[in-house]
Amino acid sequence: MPQKNKRRKIDWGQIIGAIIFIALFLVLIYLGINSEENRQFDSSFFEDIGKVMQE
């Protein structure tokens, strides 16, 4: 006889791990957007790439 689909038990470890991962990812995005040093680094990085592409 075919077995009925049993509901899987919730694995709280995976849920907590996913929440922590998403939170860390959002914090890194927030720091990347609002950090003055990162803006200067990004702008000089893209300027250097632009110079290389023009040559």
N, CA, C and O atoms as a GROMACS GRO file, in nm:
protein
  220
    1MET      N    1   0.084  -0.120   0.000
    1MET     CA    2   0.000   0.000   0.000
    1MET      C    3   0.088   0.125   0.000
    1MET      O    4   0.189   0.130   0.069
    2PRO      N    5   0.049   0.225  -0.077
    2PRO     CA    6   0.128   0.349  -0.076
    2PRO      C    7   0.117   0.420   0.058
    2PRO      O    8   0.012   0.422   0.121
    3GLN      N    9   0.229   0.477   0.098
    3GLN     CA   10   0.230   0.549   0.226
    3GLN      C   11   0.172   0.688   0.208
    3GLN      O   12   0.190   0.751   0.103
    4LYS      N   13   0.104   0.735   0.309
    4LYS     CA   14   0.052   0.872   0.306
    4LYS      C   15   0.168   0.969   0.330
    4LYS      O   16   0.266   0.936   0.397
    5ASN      N   17   0.153   1.087   0.276
    5ASN     CA   18   0.256   1.189   0.299
    5ASN      C   19   0.251   1.232   0.444
    5ASN      O   20   0.150   1.285   0.492
    6LYS      N   21   0.361   1.208   0.513
    6LYS     CA   22   0.369   1.249   0.653
    6LYS      C   23   0.431   1.388   0.659
    6LYS      O   24   0.523   1.420   0.584
    7ARG      N   25   0.380   1.470   0.748
    7ARG     CA   26   0.437   1.603   0.765
    7ARG      C   27   0.570   1.590   0.837
    7ARG      O   28   0.582   1.517   0.936
    8ARG      N   29   0.669   1.661   0.786
    8ARG     CA   30   0.800   1.659   0.850
    8ARG      C   31   0.796   1.744   0.975
    8ARG      O   32   0.730   1.847   0.980
    9LYS      N   33   0.868   1.699   1.075
    9LYS     CA   34   0.879   1.780   1.196
    9LYS      C   35   0.965   1.902   1.165
    9LYS      O   36   1.058   1.895   1.085
   10ILE      N   37   0.933   2.012   1.230
   10ILE     CA   38   1.008   2.135   1.208
   10ILE      C   39   1.144   2.123   1.273
   10ILE      O   40   1.156   2.088   1.391
   11ASP      N   41   1.248   2.150   1.196
   11ASP     CA   42   1.384   2.149   1.248
   11ASP      C   43   1.419   2.291   1.290
   11ASP      O   44   1.454   2.376   1.208
   12TRP      N   45   1.408   2.316   1.420
   12TRP     CA   46   1.430   2.451   1.470
   12TRP      C   47   1.574   2.498   1.449
   12TRP      O   48   1.598   2.618   1.437
   13GLY      N   49   1.668   2.406   1.445
   13GLY     CA   50   1.807   2.444   1.420
   13GLY      C   51   1.825   2.508   1.284
   13GLY      O   52   1.897   2.606   1.270
   14GLN      N   53   1.758   2.452   1.184
   14GLN     CA   54   1.768   2.510   1.050
   14GLN      C   55   1.700   2.645   1.043
   14GLN      O   56   1.749   2.736   0.977
   15ILE      N   57   1.587   2.659   1.112
   15ILE     CA   58   1.515   2.787   1.110
   15ILE      C   59   1.598   2.895   1.177
   15ILE      O   60   1.610   3.006   1.126
   16ILE      N   61   1.656   2.863   1.293
   16ILE     CA   62   1.738   2.962   1.365
   16ILE      C   63   1.862   2.996   1.282
   16ILE      O   64   1.901   3.113   1.275
   17GLY      N   65   1.924   2.896   1.219
   17GLY     CA   66   2.041   2.922   1.135
   17GLY      C   67   2.007   3.011   1.017
   17GLY      O   68   2.085   3.100   0.982
   18ALA      N   69   1.891   2.989   0.956
   18ALA     CA   70   1.850   3.072   0.842
   18ALA      C   71   1.824   3.215   0.887
   18ALA      O   72   1.861   3.309   0.816
   19ILE      N   73   1.761   3.232   1.003
   19ILE     CA   74   1.735   3.368   1.053
   19ILE      C   75   1.865   3.441   1.081
   19ILE      O   76   1.879   3.558   1.047
   20ILE      N   77   1.961   3.372   1.143
   20ILE     CA   78   2.091   3.434   1.172
   20ILE      C   79   2.162   3.471   1.042
   20ILE      O   80   2.220   3.579   1.031
   21PHE      N   81   2.160   3.382   0.943
   21PHE     CA   82   2.226   3.408   0.815
   21PHE      C   83   2.165   3.529   0.746
   21PHE      O   84   2.237   3.615   0.696
   22ILE      N   85   2.033   3.535   0.743
   22ILE     CA   86   1.965   3.648   0.678
   22ILE      C   87   1.995   3.778   0.752
   22ILE      O   88   2.017   3.882   0.690
   23ALA      N   89   1.997   3.773   0.886
   23ALA     CA   90   2.026   3.893   0.965
   23ALA      C   91   2.168   3.942   0.937
   23ALA      O   92   2.189   4.062   0.918
   24LEU      N   93   2.265   3.852   0.935
   24LEU     CA   94   2.403   3.893   0.906
   24LEU      C   95   2.415   3.951   0.765
   24LEU      O   96   2.487   4.049   0.744
   25PHE      N   97   2.346   3.890   0.670
   25PHE     CA   98   2.350   3.939   0.532
   25PHE      C   99   2.293   4.080   0.524
   25PHE      O  100   2.350   4.166   0.457
   26LEU      N  101   2.181   4.104   0.593
   26LEU     CA  102   2.120   4.238   0.591
   26LEU      C  103   2.210   4.340   0.660
   26LEU      O  104   2.218   4.455   0.616
   27VAL      N  105   2.278   4.301   0.768
   27VAL     CA  106   2.369   4.392   0.837
   27VAL      C  107   2.485   4.429   0.745
   27VAL      O  108   2.526   4.545   0.739
   28LEU      N  109   2.539   4.331   0.672
   28LEU     CA  110   2.649   4.361   0.580
   28LEU      C  111   2.604   4.456   0.470
   28LEU      O  112   2.679   4.546   0.432
   29ILE      N  113   2.484   4.437   0.418
   29ILE     CA  114   2.432   4.528   0.316
   29ILE      C  115   2.417   4.668   0.374
   29ILE      O  116   2.454   4.766   0.310
   30TYR      N  117   2.361   4.678   0.495
   30TYR     CA  118   2.341   4.808   0.559
   30TYR      C  119   2.474   4.879   0.580
   30TYR      O  120   2.487   4.998   0.552
   31LEU      N  121   2.574   4.806   0.629
   31LEU     CA  122   2.705   4.868   0.651
   31LEU      C  123   2.769   4.908   0.518
   31LEU      O  124   2.834   5.012   0.511
   32GLY      N  125   2.750   4.829   0.415
   32GLY     CA  126   2.806   4.863   0.285
   32GLY      C  127   2.745   4.988   0.226
   32GLY      O  128   2.813   5.064   0.157
   33ILE      N  129   2.617   5.010   0.251
   33ILE     CA  130   2.548   5.128   0.196
   33ILE      C  131   2.584   5.253   0.275
   33ILE      O  132   2.603   5.360   0.216
   34ASN      N  133   2.593   5.242   0.407
   34ASN     CA  134   2.605   5.360   0.492
   34ASN      C  135   2.747   5.392   0.536
   34ASN      O  136   2.767   5.488   0.611
   35SER      N  137   2.845   5.316   0.494
   35SER     CA  138   2.982   5.342   0.538
   35SER      C  139   3.051   5.438   0.441
   35SER      O  140   3.051   5.414   0.320
   36GLU      N  141   3.108   5.544   0.493
   36GLU     CA  142   3.177   5.642   0.409
   36GLU      C  143   3.302   5.581   0.345
   36GLU      O  144   3.330   5.607   0.228
   37GLU      N  145   3.376   5.499   0.420
   37GLU     CA  146   3.498   5.440   0.366
   37GLU      C  147   3.465   5.349   0.248
   37GLU      O  148   3.538   5.350   0.148
   38ASN      N  149   3.359   5.273   0.258
   38ASN     CA  150   3.324   5.182   0.149
   38ASN      C  151   3.284   5.260   0.024
   38ASN      O  152   3.312   5.216  -0.087
   39ARG      N  153   3.219   5.374   0.042
   39ARG     CA  154   3.182   5.454  -0.075
   39ARG      C  155   3.307   5.503  -0.148
   39ARG      O  156   3.315   5.497  -0.271
   40GLN      N  157   3.405   5.552  -0.072
   40GLN     CA  158   3.528   5.600  -0.135
   40GLN      C  159   3.600   5.484  -0.204
   40GLN      O  160   3.652   5.501  -0.314
   41PHE      N  161   3.602   5.369  -0.140
   41PHE     CA  162   3.669   5.253  -0.199
   41PHE      C  163   3.598   5.212  -0.328
   41PHE      O  164   3.662   5.185  -0.429
   42ASP      N  165   3.465   5.206  -0.322
   42ASP     CA  166   3.390   5.165  -0.440
   42ASP      C  167   3.410   5.263  -0.555
   42ASP      O  168   3.429   5.222  -0.670
   43SER      N  169   3.406   5.394  -0.525
   43SER     CA  170   3.418   5.491  -0.633
   43SER      C  171   3.557   5.483  -0.695
   43SER      O  172   3.570   5.488  -0.818
   44SER      N  173   3.662   5.471  -0.614
   44SER     CA  174   3.796   5.462  -0.671
   44SER      C  175   3.813   5.330  -0.745
   44SER      O  176   3.883   5.324  -0.846
   45PHE      N  177   3.751   5.225  -0.696
   45PHE     CA  178   3.758   5.094  -0.762
   45PHE      C  179   3.698   5.103  -0.902
   45PHE      O  180   3.758   5.055  -0.999
   46PHE      N  181   3.580   5.164  -0.913
   46PHE     CA  182   3.516   5.174  -1.043
   46PHE      C  183   3.588   5.273  -1.134
   46PHE      O  184   3.588   5.256  -1.256
   47GLU      N  185   3.648   5.377  -1.076
   47GLU     CA  186   3.726   5.470  -1.157
   47GLU      C  187   3.847   5.399  -1.216
   47GLU      O  188   3.881   5.420  -1.333
   48ASP      N  189   3.913   5.315  -1.136
   48ASP     CA  190   4.028   5.241  -1.187
   48ASP      C  191   3.988   5.147  -1.300
   48ASP      O  192   4.059   5.135  -1.399
   49ILE      N  193   3.875   5.081  -1.285
   49ILE     CA  194   3.827   4.991  -1.390
   49ILE      C  195   3.797   5.071  -1.517
   49ILE      O  196   3.827   5.027  -1.628
   50GLY      N  197   3.737   5.190  -1.500
   50GLY     CA  198   3.709   5.274  -1.615
   50GLY      C  199   3.836   5.315  -1.688
   50GLY      O  200   3.838   5.317  -1.812
   51LYS      N  201   3.942   5.348  -1.613
   51LYS     CA  202   4.069   5.385  -1.676
   51LYS      C  203   4.127   5.268  -1.754
   51LYS      O  204   4.177   5.285  -1.865
   52VAL      N  205   4.120   5.149  -1.695
   52VAL     CA  206   4.174   5.031  -1.763
   52VAL      C  207   4.095   5.002  -1.890
   52VAL      O  208   4.152   4.964  -1.992
   53MET      N  209   3.964   5.018  -1.884
   53MET     CA  210   3.881   4.990  -2.002
   53MET      C  211   3.908   5.090  -2.114
   53MET      O  212   3.896   5.054  -2.232
   54GLN      N  213   3.944   5.216  -2.081
   54GLN     CA  214   3.969   5.316  -2.183
   54GLN      C  215   4.102   5.292  -2.253
   54GLN      O  216   4.118   5.331  -2.369
   55GLU      N  217   4.197   5.230  -2.185
   55GLU     CA  218   4.330   5.210  -2.245
   55GLU      C  219   4.330   5.101  -2.349
   55GLU      O  220   4.434   5.072  -2.408
   0.00000   0.00000   0.00000
